[in-house]
């Protein structure tokens, strides 16, 4: 550009000097005609030079736009803006939001599947539930060649487990969560035996003692809320109870639920609603958001949730004052079993139809940076997936809860990996809900569920 401008100025100067010499050497009449001729020549020369400069000046590079589909939280927005600023003029991430208030996990899964069946037009990077990776692998780019062993070694192995399909890496973990028990500390303080209650809860209460506690408190407040409509959230609740009785259940029985452990687990959930009156009957219609709304607005004492609940609704709180009194503990478990908490969270995948894979990979690597992962925890409550967060003294000092997370991690369990899991989950959730609503007995529900999975009826 500077070079072209230099020649432009030289051209004008030469033309002006020629004009002066010719004007002084010619008679007046001739000089008048020649002056106009040279002026026209000068104008044409300048026009040519300007055109030459415009055509040969370096073109501004096009910005690569990456479309990223996820539930866009405050943490997502901060990181997307940060990435876009770093890569300004080169790469820009455009979020596609699946708001928690508008999409259940099942609805989000079906929407993503529809988008990708159409060859993923308009989507480059997308987040999937940790149990969806095998379902979405056929539409996704294998990632093994994009990440070195050193890069993968920085990630928690428990978070990487769900990222493989048939031996190949198809996803990278974005964040993780696990099932926990929330309680309203301000409400429990109103009971005379508050200190004893907290001691029981903090020492990891069993289901047997949890049921006794309900009878001791003799309260009309909703005691225990959980998600029990026919979707993935109910399956997480059921599997947590089931795996607390037998952590190797799926290795031993697969998806056969005609077992004593499965019957005992489902019977507990049915009895919480229909026998002990510990949970309201309305839980059979609850996904996460309605369950939390009910819990807050009706002054519930306990709720099964994810560690993000106290931050998920900050922008649209149901009651900010009440929500400020939430505290966390481990979920109840059978006395004859052990503690169990289902791992949840989201993994990142790249559409195999994307023509911006290099930029998409760089964005994923940016989200896996230590400081990016800290933002997910600080702003959204999601557990980071990088090892360093749980090891460095600066984080341990800044976030005392890390020690509790490490303790809870010892009891985390995974839903079974299976290419047909999303189909199985529809069947399981359908029959679990029917049992909770007492449309089927526990044995009938489990037998029908196992049979339908076996015969691929759904």
Backbone torsions as a table, in degrees:
resi	resn	phi	psi	omega
1	UNK	NA	-44.0	179.0
2	UNK	-64.8	-40.2	-180.0
3	UNK	-62.4	-45.0	179.1
4	UNK	-62.4	-40.5	179.2
5	UNK	-64.0	-35.6	179.3
6	UNK	-62.7	-48.7	179.1
7	UNK	-64.1	-32.5	178.7
8	UNK	-63.0	-45.1	-178.8
9	UNK	-67.8	-39.1	178.4
10	UNK	-62.1	-42.8	-178.8
11	UNK	-60.2	-44.3	179.8
12	UNK	-64.4	-43.1	-177.6
13	UNK	-63.6	-44.6	179.2
14	UNK	-61.8	-44.5	-178.8
15	UNK	-62.4	-39.7	-179.6
16	UNK	-66.2	-41.4	-179.8
17	UNK	-64.9	-41.6	178.3
18	UNK	-62.1	-40.9	-178.1
19	UNK	-62.8	-42.3	-178.9
20	UNK	-64.7	-43.8	-178.3
21	UNK	-64.0	-45.1	-177.4
22	UNK	-65.9	-40.4	-178.5
23	UNK	-61.6	-38.4	-176.3
24	UNK	-76.4	-22.3	-173.8
25	UNK	-94.1	-15.0	-173.5
26	UNK	-106.4	153.0	173.7
27	UNK	-59.7	162.5	-172.5
28	UNK	-57.2	-50.4	-175.1
29	UNK	-64.5	-42.9	-179.6
30	UNK	-68.0	-40.1	179.6
31	UNK	-60.5	-36.3	-179.4
32	UNK	-64.0	-45.8	180.0
33	UNK	-66.0	-42.4	-178.1
34	UNK	-66.7	-34.3	179.6
35	UNK	-59.5	-47.2	179.9
36	UNK	-65.0	-37.0	178.4
37	UNK	-64.2	-42.6	179.8
38	UNK	-69.7	-33.6	176.7
39	UNK	-62.2	-42.0	177.7
40	UNK	-63.6	-43.8	178.6
41	UNK	-60.6	-41.6	179.5
42	UNK	-62.0	-43.2	179.9
43	UNK	-62.1	-44.2	179.8
44	UNK	-63.7	-40.5	-179.3
45	UNK	-63.1	-43.8	179.9
46	UNK	-64.5	-43.2	179.9
47	UNK	-60.9	-40.0	178.8
48	UNK	-64.3	-44.7	-178.9
49	UNK	-64.2	-41.5	178.8
50	UNK	-63.0	-44.4	179.0
51	UNK	-61.9	-42.4	179.1
52	UNK	-60.6	-42.2	-179.7
53	UNK	-64.5	-44.2	-178.2
54	UNK	-64.9	-40.2	-178.1
55	UNK	-72.5	-28.5	-174.6
56	UNK	-105.2	-0.8	177.1
57	UNK	-71.6	145.6	-178.4
58	UNK	-61.9	133.1	-179.2
59	UNK	-79.1	143.7	177.1
60	UNK	-66.7	125.0	-177.4
61	UNK	-64.0	145.7	178.1
62	UNK	-72.8	144.3	178.7
63	UNK	-83.8	130.0	176.1
64	UNK	-80.1	122.5	-178.4
65	UNK	-102.7	124.0	178.7
66	UNK	-106.1	127.1	177.5
67	UNK	-98.5	120.9	-173.1
68	UNK	-117.8	116.8	-177.0
69	UNK	-101.4	123.3	178.6
70	UNK	-169.7	173.3	167.8
71	UNK	-78.4	110.1	-171.8
72	UNK	-83.7	104.1	178.8
73	UNK	-90.7	-180.0	176.4
74	UNK	-59.8	-38.1	178.8
75	UNK	-64.0	-43.4	177.3
76	UNK	-57.6	-46.8	-176.8
77	UNK	-61.3	-44.0	179.2
78	UNK	-59.4	-46.2	-176.0
79	UNK	-72.4	-37.5	177.2
80	UNK	-63.2	-44.6	179.1
81	UNK	-63.7	-38.9	179.7
82	UNK	-65.7	-45.7	179.0
83	UNK	-62.1	-43.7	-179.1
84	UNK	-64.1	-35.4	179.1
85	UNK	-69.2	-42.4	178.4
86	UNK	-62.0	-37.0	-175.2
87	UNK	-106.4	25.1	-177.2
88	UNK	-55.5	131.8	-179.3
89	UNK	85.6	-7.9	-178.8
90	UNK	-120.6	-54.1	-178.3
91	UNK	-134.5	140.9	177.6
92	UNK	-136.6	126.1	176.4
93	UNK	-89.6	128.7	177.5
94	UNK	-113.5	115.8	-176.3
95	UNK	-77.0	143.2	169.9
96	UNK	-114.2	111.1	-169.3
97	UNK	-92.0	136.3	170.3
98	UNK	-116.8	82.9	-173.0
99	UNK	-60.8	142.9	179.5
100	UNK	-58.7	-33.8	-177.7
101	UNK	-73.0	-22.5	-173.2
102	UNK	-106.9	-23.4	-174.8
103	UNK	-128.7	125.0	167.6
104	UNK	-77.3	169.1	179.1
105	UNK	-61.5	-37.7	179.3
106	UNK	-64.8	-43.0	179.8
107	UNK	-65.6	-38.3	178.9
108	UNK	-65.1	-41.1	178.7
109	UNK	-60.0	-46.4	-178.1
110	UNK	-67.4	-36.7	178.3
111	UNK	-64.6	-44.3	178.1
112	UNK	-62.8	-42.5	-179.5
113	UNK	-61.6	-41.0	178.9
114	UNK	-64.0	-41.6	179.6
115	UNK	-62.2	-42.5	-175.5
116	UNK	-78.9	-28.0	175.0
117	UNK	-62.2	-29.9	177.6
118	UNK	-85.0	28.2	179.7
119	UNK	65.0	29.1	167.5
120	UNK	59.5	30.2	-179.4
121	UNK	-61.1	121.1	176.8
122	UNK	88.0	16.4	178.1
123	UNK	-143.8	130.1	-177.4
124	UNK	-114.2	-52.8	178.3
125	UNK	-117.7	137.2	178.6
126	UNK	-143.0	149.1	-180.0
127	UNK	-98.3	137.8	179.6
128	UNK	-127.5	149.7	170.9
129	UNK	-56.2	148.4	-175.0
130	UNK	-59.4	-20.0	179.7
131	UNK	-95.7	5.4	-179.2
132	UNK	-97.6	-9.0	-170.8
133	UNK	-54.6	-46.6	-177.8
134	UNK	-65.8	-33.7	177.7
135	UNK	-66.1	-38.9	-173.6
136	UNK	-94.4	-1.7	-177.1
137	UNK	-58.9	-35.7	-176.8
138	UNK	-65.8	-18.3	179.1
139	UNK	-106.3	8.2	-169.7
140	UNK	-119.5	155.5	178.5
141	UNK	-80.3	127.0	172.9
142	UNK	-62.6	137.3	-170.9
143	UNK	-110.4	2.6	-175.4
144	UNK	-53.9	-42.7	-175.0
145	UNK	-78.8	-6.8	-177.2
146	UNK	-95.3	-15.3	-175.1
147	UNK	-126.8	128.5	-179.7
148	UNK	-78.0	165.1	177.2
149	UNK	-60.9	-38.8	-179.9
150	UNK	-62.0	-39.5	178.8
151	UNK	-67.5	-41.2	-179.5
152	UNK	-71.0	-30.1	-179.7
153	UNK	-66.9	-17.9	178.9
154	UNK	-79.0	-12.0	-175.2
155	UNK	-99.6	143.6	178.6
156	UNK	-60.4	133.7	-179.3
157	UNK	-63.0	-34.5	179.8
158	UNK	-64.5	-28.4	178.8
159	UNK	-83.1	-28.2	-179.3
160	UNK	-80.5	-20.1	-175.0
161	UNK	-53.0	-39.6	-174.4
162	UNK	-84.7	3.9	-172.5
163	UNK	-95.6	-0.3	-175.6
164	UNK	-108.8	149.6	173.8
165	UNK	-141.6	120.9	-178.8
166	UNK	51.3	40.7	175.1
167	UNK	85.9	-9.3	-179.3
168	UNK	-104.4	146.6	177.5
169	UNK	-80.0	119.0	-179.6
170	UNK	-115.6	-9.6	-177.0
171	UNK	-148.9	165.6	171.1
172	UNK	-128.6	139.9	-179.0
173	UNK	-68.7	140.2	176.2
174	UNK	-98.4	-49.5	177.4
175	UNK	-159.4	173.0	-179.1
176	UNK	-144.8	159.3	176.6
177	UNK	-143.1	173.5	172.1
178	UNK	-150.7	155.6	-178.3
179	UNK	-64.9	134.0	177.9
180	UNK	-139.8	169.4	177.5
181	UNK	-104.0	124.4	172.2
182	UNK	-100.6	149.1	172.1
183	UNK	-141.9	153.1	178.0
184	UNK	-88.4	102.0	-176.0
185	UNK	-64.4	-35.9	-178.6
186	UNK	-65.5	-34.2	179.5
187	UNK	-75.0	-39.7	180.0
188	UNK	-66.5	-28.0	178.9
189	UNK	-64.7	-18.3	-179.6
190	UNK	-77.3	-12.3	179.0
191	UNK	-90.3	143.5	-175.7
192	UNK	-60.2	-35.5	-176.6
193	UNK	-96.7	36.0	-177.9
194	UNK	-51.5	-48.5	-176.3
195	UNK	-61.6	-39.5	178.3
196	UNK	-68.0	-37.7	178.6
197	UNK	-61.2	-49.8	-178.4
198	UNK	-63.0	-38.6	178.9
199	UNK	-61.0	-42.6	178.5
200	UNK	-64.2	-44.4	-177.6
201	UNK	-64.9	-45.1	-176.7
202	UNK	-71.6	-20.9	178.0
203	UNK	-91.6	16.2	175.3
204	UNK	70.8	83.6	-173.5
205	UNK	-71.7	143.4	176.7
206	UNK	-86.2	163.8	176.5
207	UNK	-62.4	-37.4	-179.9
208	UNK	-60.9	-44.7	179.8
209	UNK	-74.3	-29.8	177.7
210	UNK	-64.1	-42.8	178.6
211	UNK	-65.9	-40.4	177.1
212	UNK	-62.1	-39.8	-178.9
213	UNK	-60.8	-39.6	177.6
214	UNK	-59.3	-44.6	-179.5
215	UNK	-68.5	-35.7	179.5
216	UNK	-67.1	-40.9	-178.0
217	UNK	-73.2	-27.5	176.3
218	UNK	47.8	49.9	-177.6
219	UNK	-107.6	150.6	176.1
220	UNK	-90.9	-4.3	177.6
221	UNK	-68.3	146.8	175.5
222	UNK	-55.2	121.4	-172.2
223	UNK	-83.5	-50.0	-175.7
224	UNK	-139.1	121.7	179.6
225	UNK	-110.2	137.5	174.5
226	UNK	-148.6	166.2	-177.4
227	UNK	-87.1	121.6	-172.4
228	UNK	-139.6	20.5	170.9
229	UNK	-83.2	174.8	-173.2
230	UNK	-82.3	82.6	177.1
231	UNK	-156.9	-177.4	-171.6
232	UNK	-60.8	-30.8	-179.7
233	UNK	-60.8	-38.7	177.4
234	UNK	-66.4	-38.3	179.0
235	UNK	-62.9	-40.2	177.8
236	UNK	-59.9	-44.5	179.2
237	UNK	-61.3	-46.8	-179.2
238	UNK	-64.0	-44.8	-178.7
239	UNK	-65.6	-34.7	178.0
240	UNK	-60.2	-43.1	179.0
241	UNK	-68.6	-44.9	-177.9
242	UNK	-61.9	-46.0	-177.4
243	UNK	-75.4	-15.3	173.1
244	UNK	-73.0	-22.6	176.6
245	UNK	-87.9	-33.8	-178.8
246	UNK	-152.8	99.5	-174.9
247	UNK	-68.3	-16.9	178.5
248	UNK	-104.2	25.4	-173.3
249	UNK	-55.0	-49.4	-172.9
250	UNK	-73.3	-28.7	173.5
251	UNK	-68.8	-31.6	-177.0
252	UNK	-85.6	-41.8	-172.7
253	UNK	-117.4	-11.3	-173.7
254	UNK	64.9	-138.4	-179.3
255	UNK	-100.1	31.4	172.8
256	UNK	-92.5	117.5	-177.0
257	UNK	-106.7	16.1	174.8
258	UNK	-85.5	63.3	-176.1
259	UNK	-135.1	160.7	178.0
260	UNK	-63.2	-40.7	-178.6
261	UNK	-63.3	-44.8	179.9
262	UNK	-64.7	-40.5	-180.0
263	UNK	-64.3	-43.6	179.5
264	UNK	-64.1	-38.8	-178.3
265	UNK	-67.4	-48.2	-179.4
266	UNK	-68.8	-36.9	179.5
267	UNK	-60.8	-37.4	177.1
268	UNK	-59.3	-49.0	-178.3
269	UNK	-62.6	-41.7	178.1
270	UNK	-61.8	-42.6	-178.1
271	UNK	-71.2	-32.0	176.7
272	UNK	-57.6	-36.4	-177.4
273	UNK	-88.6	-44.1	-166.8
274	UNK	-106.4	-15.3	-178.3
275	UNK	-113.3	-53.4	-175.0
276	UNK	-87.3	-13.1	-176.3
277	UNK	55.4	34.1	176.7
278	UNK	-79.2	-33.5	179.8
279	UNK	-119.5	140.9	179.0
280	UNK	-69.3	150.1	179.5
281	UNK	-60.8	-24.8	-178.5
282	UNK	-66.3	-12.0	179.7
283	UNK	-61.3	-23.1	-178.9
284	UNK	-70.3	-1.9	175.5
285	UNK	-115.6	7.2	-172.1
286	UNK	-97.9	128.2	157.9
287	UNK	-95.7	-169.7	-174.0
288	UNK	-58.8	-52.9	-173.5
289	UNK	-63.1	-50.1	177.5
290	UNK	-61.4	-34.1	179.6
291	UNK	-64.9	-43.0	-179.4
292	UNK	-68.3	-41.4	179.0
293	UNK	-60.6	-46.2	179.2
294	UNK	-61.2	-45.9	-178.6
295	UNK	-58.0	-46.5	-178.2
296	UNK	-71.3	-49.7	-173.4
297	UNK	-70.3	-25.1	-178.8
298	UNK	-105.9	15.3	177.0
299	UNK	54.5	50.9	175.1
300	UNK	-68.1	153.2	-179.1
301	UNK	-89.5	-42.6	-177.2
302	UNK	-134.4	148.6	175.5
303	UNK	-147.1	140.3	171.8
304	UNK	-85.2	126.0	-178.0
305	UNK	-152.6	-162.8	177.8
306	UNK	-111.6	157.5	-176.1
307	UNK	-68.4	-0.3	177.4
308	UNK	-93.4	-8.5	-172.4
309	UNK	-56.3	-37.0	-177.3
310	UNK	-74.8	-3.7	177.4
311	UNK	-124.1	-16.7	-177.7
312	UNK	-60.4	-29.2	-170.5
313	UNK	-116.5	25.3	-179.1
314	UNK	-66.5	-36.8	-178.9
315	UNK	-74.1	-30.4	177.9
316	UNK	-130.6	67.4	-176.3
317	UNK	-69.4	143.9	174.3
318	UNK	-77.3	-33.6	174.3
319	UNK	-167.1	98.5	-173.2
320	UNK	-59.9	-37.0	-178.8
321	UNK	-65.1	-46.3	178.7
322	UNK	-63.8	-42.2	-177.9
323	UNK	-64.1	-24.4	-179.3
324	UNK	-70.6	-13.5	-178.0
325	UNK	-97.5	9.4	-179.1
326	UNK	-75.7	137.7	173.7
327	UNK	-131.9	160.0	-172.7
328	UNK	-112.8	150.0	175.8
329	UNK	-153.2	175.5	176.7
330	UNK	-76.0	152.8	177.4
331	UNK	-70.9	151.6	174.5
332	UNK	-64.2	160.3	178.6
333	UNK	-150.2	160.0	178.7
334	UNK	-67.6	141.6	178.9
335	UNK	-58.6	-32.8	-178.9
336	UNK	-83.3	-1.8	-178.4
337	UNK	-117.2	-141.4	-179.1
338	UNK	-148.2	169.8	-179.4
339	UNK	-66.0	145.7	179.9
340	UNK	-151.0	138.2	-179.5
341	UNK	-145.8	118.3	-177.9
342	UNK	-68.1	133.9	174.5
343	UNK	-83.9	131.7	173.9
344	UNK	-122.1	-168.0	179.5
345	UNK	129.1	-173.4	-172.4
346	UNK	-131.4	137.9	175.4
347	UNK	-109.0	156.3	179.8
348	UNK	-105.2	135.2	177.1
349	UNK	-130.2	158.5	178.4
350	UNK	-115.5	130.6	178.1
351	UNK	-62.8	132.4	178.9
352	UNK	-69.9	-12.9	178.6
353	UNK	-88.8	-7.3	-179.0
354	UNK	-68.3	140.7	174.3
355	UNK	-105.7	20.5	179.9
356	UNK	-129.1	41.2	-171.4
357	UNK	-64.6	-39.0	-179.1
358	UNK	-62.3	-46.1	178.7
359	UNK	-65.5	-36.7	179.2
360	UNK	-64.5	-41.7	177.6
361	UNK	-61.5	-43.5	179.5
362	UNK	-62.5	-35.8	177.9
363	UNK	-67.2	-42.8	178.1
364	UNK	-61.5	-43.0	179.1
365	UNK	-63.9	-34.6	176.5
366	UNK	-64.1	-42.1	-179.7
367	UNK	-68.8	-20.9	179.4
368	UNK	-91.8	0.8	177.1
369	UNK	-67.3	151.9	-176.6
370	UNK	-55.3	-46.8	-177.6
371	UNK	-70.6	-29.1	175.8
372	UNK	-67.7	-43.3	179.6
373	UNK	-64.2	-34.4	177.1
374	UNK	-63.0	-38.4	179.5
375	UNK	-64.2	-39.3	176.8
376	UNK	-59.4	-38.6	179.5
377	UNK	-74.7	-47.9	-175.5
378	UNK	-64.2	-43.0	-175.3
379	UNK	-91.3	-30.1	-173.0
380	UNK	-120.4	-11.6	179.9
381	UNK	83.2	-0.6	177.6
382	UNK	-71.5	139.5	177.6
383	UNK	-72.4	132.2	176.0
384	UNK	-63.8	155.4	-178.6
385	UNK	-105.3	1.8	179.9
386	UNK	-98.1	140.0	-175.7
387	UNK	-62.0	-38.2	-172.8
388	UNK	-59.5	-29.1	-178.7
389	UNK	-61.4	-31.4	-176.6
390	UNK	-94.3	0.7	-174.4
391	UNK	-117.9	-35.1	-173.3
392	UNK	-73.7	136.8	-177.5
393	UNK	-62.2	-31.9	-179.1
394	UNK	-64.4	-36.7	178.1
395	UNK	-77.4	-38.0	179.3
396	UNK	-62.3	-35.8	178.7
397	UNK	-75.0	-37.0	-177.0
398	UNK	-76.2	-34.2	-175.3
399	UNK	-126.5	86.8	-178.9
400	UNK	-57.5	-24.9	-177.8
401	UNK	-66.2	-14.9	-179.4
402	UNK	-55.7	-38.8	-179.6
403	UNK	-63.1	-37.6	178.1
404	UNK	-70.4	-38.2	178.0
405	UNK	-61.6	-42.9	179.0
406	UNK	-62.6	-36.2	177.6
407	UNK	-68.4	-46.0	179.2
408	UNK	-63.2	-33.7	-179.2
409	UNK	-59.6	-27.3	-178.8
410	UNK	-65.9	-18.0	-177.7
411	UNK	-112.0	10.2	-177.2
412	UNK	-73.1	140.8	178.2
413	UNK	-127.6	156.7	-176.0
414	UNK	-110.0	144.8	168.0
415	UNK	-70.1	149.5	-174.2
416	UNK	-67.1	137.3	176.3
417	UNK	-80.2	127.7	179.8
418	UNK	-161.8	136.7	-179.3
419	UNK	-61.4	-25.1	179.9
420	UNK	-100.5	15.1	-173.6
421	UNK	-57.7	-42.8	-176.1
422	UNK	-64.8	-31.9	175.2
423	UNK	-71.8	-43.6	178.5
424	UNK	-60.3	-39.6	-175.4
425	UNK	-63.6	-34.2	177.0
426	UNK	-63.0	-41.9	-179.2
427	UNK	-67.1	-47.6	-177.8
428	UNK	-60.5	-48.8	-177.8
429	UNK	-61.5	-39.0	179.9
430	UNK	-59.5	-47.3	-176.8
431	UNK	-76.8	-32.2	175.7
432	UNK	-61.5	-45.4	-179.8
433	UNK	-64.0	-40.9	178.6
434	UNK	-60.6	-37.3	177.5
435	UNK	-68.6	-43.1	179.7
436	UNK	-62.9	-33.2	177.7
437	UNK	-86.8	4.0	178.2
438	UNK	58.5	32.0	171.8
439	UNK	-82.3	-21.7	175.4
440	UNK	-136.8	151.5	172.7
441	UNK	-72.4	165.1	179.5
442	UNK	-59.1	-46.8	-179.4
443	UNK	-64.0	-41.7	179.3
444	UNK	-63.4	-43.4	-178.5
445	UNK	-63.1	-45.0	-178.1
446	UNK	-69.9	-37.3	178.6
447	UNK	-66.9	-45.1	-180.0
448	UNK	-65.7	-39.5	178.5
449	UNK	-60.2	-50.3	-179.1
450	UNK	-62.2	-39.9	-179.5
451	UNK	-66.3	-43.1	-179.0
452	UNK	-67.1	-35.6	175.7
453	UNK	-65.3	-42.8	-178.7
454	UNK	-65.2	-40.4	-175.6
455	UNK	-94.0	0.6	-179.5
456	UNK	55.1	43.7	-177.5
457	UNK	-67.7	-39.4	-177.0
458	UNK	-76.4	NA	NA
